[in-house]
Amino acid sequence: MEESMKQIRTYSFSCYDDRFFELCKEAGEVYSKSLDVFWDVYEKQDKWLNKFELQKEMKGKIERNNLHSDSFLAAMQQVHNNLASWKEAKKITPDAKAPYKHKFLQPIFFKKSQIKFKDGLLILTLDKNKNYITLPWNNKIPMPIYGHVGYNKTNGWKINLTVEQEIEQVKLDLNKGMSVDLGVKRIATLYDGERVVILTGKKLMSLLHYRNKTAATYQTKMSKKKKDSNQAKRLKRARRKAVSHIQNVQKDILHKQSKFIVDYAVDNKVNKIVFGDNSGVHDKTNCGAQNQKIQQFPEQKLYHYVKYKFESVSGFIEKKPEPYTSQRCPICAKLHKTKTRIYTCKNCGFTFDRDGVGAINIYNENVSLVENQRIRRLTRPFGVKFYNNLSYKLYPKMLNAQKKLLS
């Protein structure tokens, strides 16, 4: 019998209400004052206040005007949420700065007690006077556990509601694993011990080029306008809107490709996916004319999308270092750096796709040992181009036909 687990999902609504601005402004004042109090106590008493101690310190230092009591407390608690994010960031970037800036506008948070459902509508209590806002809601979807109202210069005001949904767990083989080699021209190369599947990144490359070109076009126009003039402001808004649209297309591509990877792993009962850690290429990149393309390429976003989707079906994800994986022959382990997309070992003559060699070596080192005989019988890599209706459902027959060639 398949087990079930909870999955977090967010539903967004574009919505405008005259009360949002004043409430977010008040939440910003509460957050800023709480942050000041936290650091004052830390500097003077060398004491790290927890959430409840901070609430005690804040008594009498700021009055609640219009915010709901739960939203008022949530604005204070956001200080500790940001501190927790800072601590996590320090593990990756040791010189990351602690939160210290004041906020003019802070999102209004709704706790579970502020959210009710009646006659197909969600009722969200906004302030202490019990004024509310209503949103349409499907009763088949679980009630939100919390929500917040935020502002974006491009999209305006949005209400985000977070729910917990039960999802069925699939049965995965604990002895099966898969490796993924991330890149630019080929955003992901998969190897499951039997075959290599390559997902192209050309669509994303062209999209990044178009985004940079669009931003540069608007920047050229703005340079001819007087700073802070109405025409300059209109061009800024137009640039934000155009770039935001391109970023949404990029996000759509990454979600479809990550879904393809997860569906491929589930279909093959893969329990563990190991990614080669190439995040260091974004730090102090020194590749000449390729610097901008490498710095901006979103392959790390693809990793995070795959991670949360695969873990939601009880899969396991990890990152491992990948030094020289694209240069080491998987047969004789000799190093050879190739300048083309085809890798040919000068020692034993093994020839294969360069990114495929990288994925095979990540698999050999971190998933399981692969016999030389199996490697020598690999078919050519299976390429997957991106198109708007990309779905793994269309590929199993082709992949199974290729698999028969190995038997």
C-alpha positions in Angstrom: 0.0 0.0 0.0 1.4 3.4 -1.0 2.1 5.8 1.8 1.2 9.5 1.8 3.0 12.6 3.0 2.4 16.3 3.2 3.4 18.6 0.4 3.5 22.4 0.7 1.9 24.3 -2.1 1.2 28.1 -2.7 -1.8 29.6 -4.5 -1.5 33.3 -5.6 -4.2 35.9 -6.3 -3.7 39.3 -7.9 -5.7 41.6 -5.7 -5.8 45.3 -4.8 -7.3 46.9 -1.7 -6.9 50.4 -0.4 -6.1 49.1 3.1 -3.1 47.0 2.0 -0.6 50.0 1.8 -1.2 51.3 5.3 -1.2 47.8 6.8 2.1 46.9 5.1 3.5 50.2 6.1 2.6 49.5 9.7 4.1 46.0 9.5 7.3 47.5 8.1 7.5 49.8 11.2 7.0 46.9 13.5 9.6 44.8 11.8 12.2 47.7 11.7 11.7 48.5 15.4 11.9 44.8 16.3 15.1 44.5 14.4 16.6 47.5 16.2 15.6 46.1 19.6 17.1 42.7 18.8 20.5 44.1 17.8 20.6 46.7 20.7 20.1 43.9 23.2 22.7 41.8 21.4 25.3 44.5 21.4 24.7 45.8 24.9 24.0 42.5 26.8 25.5 40.0 24.4 22.2 38.1 24.5 20.5 36.4 21.5 16.8 37.0 22.0 14.4 34.2 21.0 11.0 35.0 19.6 9.2 35.2 23.0 12.0 37.2 24.6 11.8 39.7 21.7 8.1 40.0 22.2 8.6 40.9 25.8 11.2 43.5 25.0 8.9 45.1 22.4 6.1 45.7 25.0 5.5 49.5 25.3 7.9 50.3 22.5 5.5 50.3 19.7 1.7 50.5 19.5 -0.6 48.4 17.4 -2.8 50.7 15.3 -4.6 48.7 12.7 -2.9 45.4 12.3 -4.6 42.2 13.5 -2.8 40.9 16.6 -1.6 37.8 14.8 -0.2 39.9 11.9 1.4 42.2 14.4 3.3 39.3 16.1 4.1 37.8 12.7 5.9 41.0 11.7 8.1 40.7 14.8 8.7 37.0 14.2 9.9 37.7 10.7 13.1 39.1 12.2 14.0 35.6 13.4 13.0 34.1 10.1 15.4 36.4 8.4 18.1 35.6 10.9 17.6 31.9 10.3 18.0 32.5 6.5 21.1 34.4 7.2 22.6 31.5 9.2 21.8 29.1 6.3 23.4 31.5 3.8 26.6 31.8 5.9 27.1 28.0 5.4 27.5 28.7 1.7 28.8 32.3 1.8 30.7 32.9 5.0 30.8 36.7 4.5 27.0 37.0 4.1 25.7 40.1 5.9 23.2 39.8 8.7 19.7 41.5 8.3 20.0 45.1 9.5 18.0 47.2 7.0 14.7 48.9 7.9 11.7 48.1 5.7 9.2 50.7 4.5 6.7 48.0 3.4 6.6 44.6 5.0 4.2 41.8 3.8 1.1 41.3 6.0 1.0 37.7 7.3 -2.2 35.9 7.9 -2.1 33.1 10.5 -4.6 30.1 10.5 -6.9 31.8 13.0 -7.5 34.7 10.5 -8.6 32.5 7.6 -12.2 31.2 7.5 -14.2 29.5 4.7 -17.9 30.1 4.0 -20.1 29.6 0.9 -17.2 29.0 -1.5 -15.3 32.0 -0.3 -12.2 32.4 1.9 -12.6 35.2 4.5 -9.3 36.8 5.5 -9.4 39.1 8.5 -7.2 42.1 7.8 -7.1 44.3 10.9 -8.1 44.6 14.5 -11.5 46.0 13.6 -12.3 42.6 11.9 -12.4 44.1 8.5 -11.9 41.4 6.0 -11.3 40.5 2.3 -12.9 37.6 0.4 -11.4 35.3 -2.2 -13.0 32.5 -4.3 -11.8 29.1 -3.1 -12.4 25.5 -4.2 -13.7 23.4 -1.2 -11.8 20.4 -2.6 -8.5 22.2 -1.8 -7.4 22.1 1.9 -7.7 25.2 4.0 -4.6 27.4 3.9 -2.3 27.2 7.0 -1.1 30.7 6.5 -0.8 33.5 3.9 0.6 36.9 3.2 0.0 40.0 1.1 3.0 41.5 -0.7 3.8 44.1 -3.3 5.9 43.7 -6.5 6.7 46.6 -8.8 5.9 44.6 -11.9 2.9 42.5 -10.7 1.4 44.8 -8.1 -0.3 43.5 -5.0 -0.6 39.7 -4.5 -2.1 37.4 -1.9 -0.2 34.1 -1.5 -1.9 31.3 0.4 0.0 28.2 1.5 -1.7 24.8 1.9 -0.6 21.4 3.0 -1.8 18.6 0.7 -1.4 14.9 1.0 0.3 13.2 -1.9 0.7 9.5 -2.6 4.2 8.1 -2.4 5.6 5.9 -5.2 7.6 2.8 -4.6 11.2 3.4 -5.5 14.0 0.8 -5.6 16.5 1.6 -2.8 19.3 0.0 -4.9 18.7 2.2 -8.0 20.4 5.6 -8.5 21.0 8.2 -11.1 23.6 10.9 -11.7 23.0 14.4 -13.3 25.8 16.5 -14.8 24.7 20.2 -15.1 25.9 22.4 -17.8 25.1 25.3 -20.2 24.6 24.1 -23.7 23.3 20.8 -22.3 21.6 22.0 -19.1 21.3 18.4 -17.7 22.9 15.1 -18.7 21.3 12.0 -16.9 22.8 8.6 -16.5 21.0 5.7 -14.7 23.6 3.0 -15.2 22.2 1.9 -18.5 21.7 4.9 -20.8 22.5 8.6 -21.1 19.8 11.2 -21.7 20.6 14.8 -22.5 18.4 17.8 -22.0 19.3 20.7 -24.2 19.8 24.2 -22.8 19.8 26.1 -26.1 16.3 27.5 -25.6 17.5 29.0 -22.3 20.6 30.4 -23.8 18.7 32.2 -26.5 16.2 33.5 -23.9 19.0 34.9 -21.8 20.5 36.6 -24.8 17.1 38.1 -25.7 16.6 39.3 -22.1 20.0 41.1 -22.1 19.3 42.6 -25.5 15.9 43.8 -24.3 17.3 45.3 -21.1 20.1 47.0 -23.1 17.6 48.5 -25.6 15.6 50.1 -22.8 18.7 51.3 -21.0 19.9 53.1 -24.2 16.5 54.8 -24.5 16.6 55.8 -20.8 20.1 57.3 -21.1 18.6 59.9 -23.5 15.9 61.0 -21.1 16.2 63.3 -18.1 16.6 61.4 -14.8 13.4 60.9 -12.9 11.3 62.4 -15.6 7.9 61.0 -16.5 9.3 59.5 -19.7 12.2 57.9 -17.9 9.8 56.4 -15.3 7.6 55.0 -18.1 10.6 53.4 -19.7 11.6 51.8 -16.4 8.1 50.3 -16.0 8.2 49.0 -19.5 11.6 47.5 -19.0 10.5 45.7 -15.8 7.4 44.4 -17.5 9.4 43.1 -20.5 12.1 41.5 -18.4 9.6 40.0 -16.0 7.8 38.3 -18.9 11.0 36.8 -20.2 11.8 35.5 -16.6 8.4 33.9 -16.4 9.1 32.0 -19.7 12.5 30.9 -18.2 10.7 29.7 -15.1 8.2 27.7 -17.2 11.1 26.0 -19.1 12.9 25.1 -15.9 9.7 23.6 -14.4 9.0 21.5 -17.4 12.6 20.2 -17.6 12.7 19.5 -13.9 9.4 17.6 -14.1 10.9 15.6 -17.0 13.9 14.6 -14.9 11.7 13.6 -11.9 9.2 11.6 -14.1 12.1 9.8 -15.7 13.6 8.9 -12.3 10.2 7.7 -11.0 9.5 5.7 -14.1 12.8 3.9 -13.7 12.2 3.4 -9.9 15.3 5.5 -9.1 15.5 6.3 -5.4 18.6 8.5 -5.3 19.8 11.3 -7.7 23.3 12.6 -7.3 24.1 16.0 -8.9 27.6 17.1 -9.8 28.3 20.3 -7.8 29.4 22.9 -10.3 28.0 26.0 -8.4 31.6 27.2 -8.1 31.7 28.3 -11.8 29.5 31.3 -10.8 32.2 32.6 -8.4 35.1 34.6 -10.0 34.3 33.2 -13.5 37.3 33.6 -15.8 36.2 32.2 -19.2 36.6 35.3 -21.3 33.7 36.0 -23.7 31.7 33.2 -22.0 31.6 34.9 -18.6 28.2 36.5 -18.9 26.5 33.4 -20.2 28.0 31.2 -17.5 27.2 33.7 -14.7 23.6 34.1 -15.7 22.7 30.6 -16.7 20.1 29.1 -14.3 21.2 25.5 -14.0 21.3 25.8 -10.2 17.6 26.7 -10.2 16.9 23.5 -12.1 18.7 21.6 -9.3 16.4 23.2 -6.7 13.3 22.5 -8.7 14.3 18.9 -9.1 15.1 18.6 -5.4 11.8 19.7 -4.0 9.8 17.8 -6.6 11.7 14.5 -6.2 11.7 14.8 -2.4 7.9 15.2 -2.5 7.7 11.6 -3.8 10.1 10.3 -1.1 13.2 10.5 -3.4 16.6 11.4 -2.1 18.8 14.2 -3.6 22.4 15.1 -2.9 25.3 17.1 -4.4 28.8 15.8 -4.8 32.0 17.5 -6.1 32.8 16.8 -9.7 36.5 17.5 -10.3 37.7 16.3 -13.7 34.6 14.2 -14.4 34.4 15.3 -18.0 38.1 14.7 -18.5 38.5 11.2 -16.9 38.0 8.1 -19.0 35.4 5.8 -17.3 37.3 2.8 -18.6 41.0 3.4 -17.9 40.7 6.5 -15.6 43.3 8.4 -17.7 42.8 12.2 -17.9 42.3 13.9 -21.3 40.9 17.3 -21.9 38.9 17.7 -25.1 37.9 20.9 -26.8 35.0 19.4 -28.6 31.7 17.8 -27.5 33.1 14.3 -28.3 35.4 12.7 -25.8 38.0 10.3 -27.1 40.5 8.6 -24.7 44.0 8.6 -26.1 44.9 5.6 -24.0 42.1 3.1 -24.6 40.2 4.7 -27.4 36.9 5.0 -25.6 34.6 7.5 -27.4 31.5 9.1 -26.1 29.7 12.4 -25.6 31.7 14.7 -23.3 28.8 15.5 -21.0 27.8 11.8 -21.0 31.3 11.0 -19.7 30.9 13.5 -16.9 27.5 12.0 -15.9 29.0 8.4 -16.0 31.9 9.4 -13.8 29.6 11.1 -11.3 27.6 7.8 -11.2 30.6 5.6 -10.8 32.0 7.7 -7.9 28.9 8.4 -6.0 26.1 6.0 -6.9 27.5 2.5 -7.7 30.3 0.8 -9.6 29.6 0.2 -13.3 31.3 -2.7 -15.1 33.5 -1.8 -18.0 31.6 -4.2 -20.2 28.4 -2.3 -19.6 30.0 1.1 -20.5 31.5 -0.2 -23.7 27.9 -1.3 -24.8 26.3 2.1 -24.3 24.2 3.4 -27.2 24.5 7.0 -28.3 23.0 9.6 -25.9 19.3 10.2 -26.2 18.7 13.9 -26.8 15.6 15.8 -25.6 14.9 19.1 -27.2 12.7 21.6 -25.4 9.3 22.5 -26.8 6.3 24.1 -25.2 4.5 20.8 -24.5 7.5 19.0 -23.2 6.4 16.0 -21.1 8.0 12.7 -20.2 4.8 10.8 -21.2 5.8 11.0 -24.8 9.2 9.4 -24.4 9.0 6.0 -22.6 8.4 4.0 -25.8 11.4 5.6 -27.6 13.6 5.0 -24.5 12.5 1.4 -24.1 13.2 0.8 -27.8 16.7 2.1 -27.2 17.1 0.0 -24.1 16.4 -3.2 -26.1 19.5 -2.5 -28.1 21.6 -3.1 -24.9 20.1 -6.5 -24.2 
